[in-house]
Amino acid sequence: MTVAARDEWRRPGPTAEQRRFDLWIGLAVTGLALVSLTLARSAGAFLLGPPPSGPEQLFWTVAVTLPLVWRRRWPLATLLIVSVVFICAQARSAPETQFSAWALFCVIYTAGAWGQDHRLARRLRIGVIATMFIWLGVYYAVTIDHIPPDAFDDAVGPVPPVLAAMVTGVLVNVLTLGFAYFFGETAWVAARREHELRAQAEDLRRSQAEGRERAVLGERVRIARELHDVVAHHVSVMGVQASACRRVFDRDPGKARTALTAIEQSARTAVDELRRMLGVLRTSAGTDAAPPTAGGVERIDELVERARAAGLTATLGVYGDPVALPESVSQTAYRVTQEAVTNTLKHAEAALLDVRVRYLAREVEVDVTDDGRGGGPTDTVGLGLIGMRERVTAHDGDLEAGPRAGGGWRVRARFPLAASTDRSVGPQREPNDRQQAAAGAEPSA
């Protein structure tokens, strides 16, 4: 932010709570000033000369201190009022000077800290301070001839007593008014910096949100391309089956019926995959994402072998009766496993990796665990947690990703299966006792 922009920044006005606080502070200072006035009159401490009447003393005391009630709501107006009244009160020899001087200090500070137009506030404060010194010079010029001859009988220093008294008064006022100006400027700069930090934090949050949205959109494009390949495959199969049905329809009704059944099944699968594709394309996205490499659950063992080659003690277990999965579900299960294994290799600093595929009654589950520290950054060009969740959600599944209670990290994805999914019995691959002990895996249900 440039110097001009900083000066143009306007500090927001006080909150309702701050205005209530100013009200009580102003009333309290006014009350204390009245007490100070009473004590000064009782002690006969009339430092500025013969005082005015009692009601006028009360008036000047209240007029100087009571405007503090509005010091943050109208800081510049309060500065002018208190400054004018302060000089008038001293010109009339009002005996209360302690809290009146404090009120002047306070309004100079407040004008610098809370003045919305900082340039105007700076000019007014400098003008008020200069006026105070002019008034001090006038006061000395008027009263110097009225100093009693015996006023400095006890003076013993090398400096002339009148000069010493005048220099002392100037120094006290320089320190008091200078600190009021400095602290007000410091408070305004601190408020401006706090505003800049909040604005930068908001920009950062907005940028992060946009980055997450771009990641989601890019992942949806990749998912849609995979689903497009699946749908195109089923449509091609339907075309081949329809052609075969047309050729054997008259000669072999049984084969034609079989072909029609295959067409029906492919059509239903294609419609289901198309519905998922439209679901993930809820918003528009660019088309510059690179097409992913195809893969299914049958290639998960390659991921495990790759982890072993990288030096991990990796095991793979397949539980339940394997079934023929929809191609998109198989690809998504592979992608989730691939990303989990990749993150383990890159970020987890793990030694053990356990991958499990479970075929349950109405769902299939992939479970990847390790003994690393977990919580590392995800691959910015890969899936990441956002991409994995998008893929799993597209198939009405559930994703769990987080640290395990016993240490390490777990990624588990479940995909619901249609009740009519055909079950094909296949071999089960389970880790042996030595591998389970090495991987620290819990018994599987």
Buried (B, 14 or more C-beta within 10 A) or exposed (E): EEEEEBEEBEBEEBEEEEBEEBBEBBBEBBEBBBEBBBEBBEEEEEEBEEBBEEEEBBBBBBBBBBBBBBBBBBBBBBBBBBBBBBBEBBBBBBBBBEBBBBBBBBBBBBBBBBBEBBEEBBEBBEEBBEEBEEBBEEBBEEEEEEEEEEEBEEEEEEEEBBEBBBEEEBEEBEEBBEEBBEBBBEBBBEBBEEBEEEEEEEEEEEEEEEEEEEBBBBBBBBBBBBBBBBBEBBEEBBEEBBEBBEEBBEEEEEBBEBBBEBBEBBBEBBEBBBEBBEBBBEEEBEEEBEEBEEBBBEBBBEBBEBBBEEEBBBBBBBBBEBBEBBBBBBBBBBBBBBBBBBBBBEBBEBBBBBBBBBBBEEBBBBBBBBBBBBEBEBBEEBBBBBBBBBBBBBBEBBBEBEEBEEEBBBBBBBBBBEEEBEEEEEEEBBBEEEBBEBBBBEEBE
